[in-house]
């Protein structure tokens, strides 16, 4: 009963704090604007992607009668799907390309990142719920709670309440509940707005579940800040000491640790430049079949093995077009080489994330962002899923083209063979398959575990503050 009286009185005090109310309204306005503008941006991006996919497909289907291998070099595009949850947590999507050029003999990197569009994407990048919840919302919690107990000590009310039989645990509980109600009063309208504006109510259940999980991650982060704020206010004797300590903590977890961790990861585990990557690939490609050089050592060895297998002496006597077979053999070999080097890049990224895992031990803000990015489908795992599917489609498309050349450019058709335009319209289309269930990689499980640990430690810190006051 006493706890709820303290809760009621604290809520009245918060409601009468005009500065706090103004700041709370401003935060709500910023959240509303971020959701509305973010949704509009994502909607425009989705429309642009749909139009680009349509144009790319028309260009492929209407390229006219052509040699299939010429079409392979003509190429086509795969476009990264747009997720509704980008509205809330864009993650790395600003820095990864939005499209992949798919052509024969080469795996290209994604290009045309949103960060290149300085005018539109930078506005979207700065004003988003993830930005507000990471940097601004904790400041509001600190401002609302840093003097909840310390100000009672300064005014003498603290000793008076203790003398009246109010326990320190009851006081901490009542004030912590008041601060939590303020957090929920601001967060719940945003949560409902996000559901409605982003259309998540009618979205697939997996998207709604992802949104709920992102919200849970945010609330855990707020809980950490609430616990630390109340605990610090209880431990110190003066409000200004509490404010300085909490601001120093916020600067450390939100600004210093993420930046230092990023620099350490990049310096300790550097990723090869594009030039270095392709040079290494070219060196390894010399050790296999070259689809454009039938006189290379490995191409000649492959030709001889095929002639021996079919019991003929020259390629003209084969019952199929040897060049089509050799081109596909080269594609398969080149894919293995590219996959090998890309796996090495992925190993470097995994080591970098290991460094980030260490960083989360010193920053719940970092653990929160990395967890939210995964649930939003805007982290490197989601991007790798897209590039893997695009590459699988590319090699399948090259196989269709090369097999057509192998099977049809035979006999009188061998010289000057061209596939009919209808053939290209019958080629498979790239359709991205979204994940039907939420998979949590081991590194993301570590982030979630660390964030949960921070919540428990912060609760223990608040309990310690109460126990110390009891002992005093």
N, C-alpha and C positions, 0 to 999 in steps of 0.2 A: 504493500500500500504506500509506504513512504517513497519507494522507488518511483511509483507513478506520479506522486505529487511533485517530486523533483523533476520528472519528465515534463509534466504540465507547465511548471514554472519556467523551465528552460526553453520550452517551445514558445511561451509568451515572450520571453526575452529575445529570442531569435526573431520573432515576428515584429517586434518593436524596433529592431535594429535596421534603420532605414538604409544604411550603406550596404548591409548584407542583402537586404531585399532587392536593392537596385542591382547589385552584382548577380544575384540569382536570376533576376529577370533577363539581364544581359546574356547570361550563359544559356538560358532557355531560347532566347532569340537567336544566338549564334548556332545552337544545335538545330533549330528549325531551319534557318537559312542554309546550313551545311547539308541537311538532308534534301531540301528542295533543289538547291543548285547541283548537288551531287547526283541526284536522280535525273535531273535534266541533262547533265553532262553524259551520264552513262546511257541514257536513252538515245541521245544524238550519236554517241559512239556505236551503239548497237545498230542503228539505222544505217550509218556509214559502212559498217562492216557487212551488213546484208547486201547493200548495193554493190560493194566491192566484190563480194563472193559471186554475185550474179554476173557482173561484168567479166570477171576472170573466167567463169564457166562458159559464157558466150564466146569469149575470145578463143578458148580451147576448142569448143565444138565447131566454130566457124572459121577455123584456120585453113580450111580447104584441103583438097587432095594433096598429100605430102608423104614423103618417106617417113616411116615411123621414127627412125632415129633422129631425123631433122626435127620432128615434133618433140622428141625428148629434150633437145637443146633449146627449143622454143619455150618449153616449160610452162608452169602454171603456179598458182599461189594457194597456200593454206592460211586461214586467218584465225587468230587466237580468239576463242569465244569470250563474250562479255558476260560477266557475272553481276547479278543484282547487288551482291554483297560488297562490290567495289564502292558502293555509296558510303559504306560505313568504315571499311578498312581496305584502302587500295593496295597496301603492301608494296611489293616490288613491281607492280604492273606499270608504273610510270617509266621504269628503266629498262624493261624487257620489250623487245619489238612486238608489234601487233600482227606481223605477217611473215611467212616463210616462203621464199622462192624455191620451188621444187623443180629440179632439172636433172638431167643425166650426169653421172660420174661425180656428183658433188653434193655434199650436205652443207647447206648454207645456214648461217646464223640468222636469227630473227632480226628484222629491221623495222625502221620507222617507229621508234619508241615515242610514247606520249610526252616524255621530257623534252623532245625536240620541238614540240609545239609549245613554245614558251608562253604565248598569249593565253591559251585556253587551259592547258593542263596544269600550269603552276598555280593558277587561282584555285583549281580543283584540289591540288595537292595540299595547299595550306589550310583551307577551310573545310575540314571534314570531321566527323565525330571522333575518329581515332585521335586526331591531333588535339581536339578539345579535351577529350577524356584523359589523354596522357599528360598534358601540360597544364591546362587551365582548371579543370575540375579539382585536382588535388589542391591547388592554391585556394580555391573556394572553401574546401573542407578545412584546410589549415586556418584560414581566416575566421571561419565560423567557430572553430573549436579550440584554438590555441589558448584562450583565456577562460575557458569554461570553469576550470578549477583554480587556476593560479590567481584569477581576479578575485575569487572568493577569499583566498588567503590574504591578498593585499587589502581587502576591505574589512577583514576581521569576521566576515560572515561564516567562514569555514569553521573556526573554533566554536562559534555560537551554535552552528548546526550540530557539531559533534557533541557539544554539551547537552543538546536537546535530545540526544539518543540516536541521531542519524549515524549509521556506520559509513565508513569510507567506501566500502564495497557498494552500498546502496547509492551513494553519491555518484560513483563512477558509472554504475549501471544506468542510472537515470539520465546522466548527461550523454553517455555513449548512445543510448536509444534515441535521444533527441537529435543527435547529429546524424544517426542513421535515417531517421524519418525525413530529415532535410534532404539527404542524398536520394532517398526513394521518391520524395515529392518532385524532385527535378528529373530523375531518371525515368520514372514510369511514363510521363507524358511523351518523352522522347521515344521510348520503346514502342508505344502505341502508334505514334506518328510514323516511325520507321516501318512498322508493319503495313500501314495503310498506303503511304506514299510509294514505297518500293514494290507494292503489290505482293508482298510475301504471304498475305492471307490466302491468295489464290495460287501461289507458287507451289511447285512440288514439295512434298513433305520434307525432303532432304534439305532443301534450302531454308525452310522454316526452322528445322532443327539446328542448322548451322548458325542461324541468327540468334537463336536462344543460347547456344553454347558461347557465342561471342559475348552476349550480354552477361552471362554468368562469369566469364573471365573478367569483364570490366568490373562487375560488382565485387568480385574477390579483391581486385586491385584497390577499389574504394574502401573495402573493409580494412585492408592493411593500413591505409592512410588514416582512417578513423581511429583504429586502435592505437597507432603511434601518436596521433595528435592528443587523444585523451590521456594516454599514459604519460606523455611528456608534460602536459599541463598539470598533471598530478604530482610529478616528481620535482619540478622546479618551483621556486618561491615567487618569481616575478614573471609577468606575462611577456615582457620584452625578451627575456631569456628563452622562453618557450618559442616565441616567434622566430628568433634568430636560429635556434637549433633546428626547428622544423623546416625553415627555408633552406638552410644548409643541406639538410637531408634531401629535400626535393631537388635542389640543384645537382646534387651528386647522382641520384638515381635516374633523373630524367635527362640530364644534359652531359655530365662528365663521364659516367661509366659507359653509356652507349657509344659515345664518340671514341673514347680510349679503346674500348673493346674492338670497335670497327677498325681502327688504325692498327692495332696489334695483329688482328686476324689477317688484314691485307698485307702487312709487312712480313709476317712470319710465314704465311702461306700464299705467296704471290701467284696469281693466275697468269699463264703465258699470254703474251699479246697475240692479236689476230695473225700478225705476220709470222711469229714464232710457231703458232699452232699449224698454219697451213704449210709452212716449210717442213715441219716434222712429218706432216701427212704426206707431202710430196716425196720425201726421202723414202718412206715405207712403201709407197705405191710402186716404186721401182722394182720391188721384190715380187711382183705378181703380174698377172695378165693385163696388158694394156689394150683396151678395146680399139684404140686408134692407131696402134702400131703393131701390125701383124708380124713384123720382123724382129721384134724384141725377143730376148732369150726365153722369157716365160711364155710369151704368146706362141712362139714356135714349138716349145715343148707341149703346150696344150693342144696345138693343132695336130702334132704327131700322135698324141695319145688318142685323139678322136679318130684320126685316119686308121690307126691300128685297131681300134674297137670296132669299126665298121668294115674293116678289111678292104680298104681302097687306098689308092696312092695319091690322089689329088682331091682337093676340096670340091671340085666341080662334079665329082662322082658321088658325093654324099647325097642322100635323099632329102636334104633340107639345106637351107642357106646357112653356111658355116659362120658368116659374119654375124648373123643374128644371135647364134649360140655364143660366139666369142664376146659379143657386147654384153650379154647377160652374165657371162662368167666374170667379166671385168666389173660389172655392177656389184655382184655379190662379194667379190674380193675387196673392192673399194669400200663397200659398206662395213666390212669387218675392220678395215683399217680406221675408218672414221669412228666407228663405235669404240675401238680400242683407245683412241686419243681422247674422245669425249668422256669415256669412263675415267680417264686420268684427271680430266678437268673436274668431273663430279667428285672424285676423291679429294681434290683440293678444296672444293666447296664444303665437303663433309668435315674436313679438318677445320675450316674456318668456323663452321657451325659449332664445332667442339669448343673453340675459343669463346663463342657467344654463350655456350652453356656455362662456362666458367663465369662470364660476365653477369649472367642472371643471378648468380649467388650474391652479387653486390647491388643488384638493381631489379626490384620487382617490376618496374616500368618496362624494362627490356624483356623480362619473362612474359609479361602481359601482352606486349606487342607481337612477339614471335608466336605465341599461342593463338592470338586472335587472327593473325595473318593466315595461319594454317586453316582454321575453321572457316574463314572467309574465302578460301581457295585462291589466295593472292600471294602465296609464298613460292619458293623455288620448286617444291614438290608438284604443285599444280602446273607450273610452267613446264617442268620436265615431262609431265603427262601429256601435255599438248605437243611438245616437240617429238616425243616418242611416237605418238599416233601419226603425226605428219610424216615422219620418216618411214614408218611402216607403209603408209599410203604411197609415198614416193617410190619405194622399191617395188611395190605391187604394180604401180602404174608403169614403171620401166619394164617390168617383166612382161606385161601385156603388150607393150610396144615392140620389145625385142622378139618375143615369141611370134608376133604377127610377121615380122620380117623373116624370122627363121622358117616359118611354115609356108609362107606365100611367095616369097621372092626366090622361086625355084624354077629351073629350066628357062623357058623363054621370058619369064617374069623377073629373072635375076638382075638384069641390067635395067636401071631406070624405074625400079618398082616404086609405086606410090600407093598408099592406102586411101580408100575412098573417104570422103568427108563424113559419111555416115558412121564409119568406124570410130572416129573421135567422139561423136555424140554418144556412142555406146560405152565409152570408157567409164570406169567407176568414178564417182564423185567423192571428195573428202567430206566426211561427216564426223565431227568430233563427238566422242562418246563420253558424256559426263559420268563421274563416279556415282554409282547408285547407293553407296554406303560410305560412311565416314571412316576412313582408315587413319590411324594415328601412328606415324613412324616413331621409332625409339627416341630420336632427338626431341620430338615434340612432347612425348611423354615426360622427358626430363624437364622440359620447360614448365609443364603443368605441375609436376611434382615439386619443383622449386617454388613456383608461385603458391602452391598449397602450404609449403613449408614456411614461406614468408608470413602467410596468414596466421599459422599456428604460433610462430615466434612473436608476431606482433600482439596476438592475444595474450601470450605469456608475458610479454613486456608490460602490457596494461595490468595483468594480474600481479606482476612484481611491484608495479607502482602502488597498487592498492595494499599489498602485503607490507611494503616498506612504511607506508603511512600508518598502518595498523600498529607496527612495531614502535613507531615514533610516539 
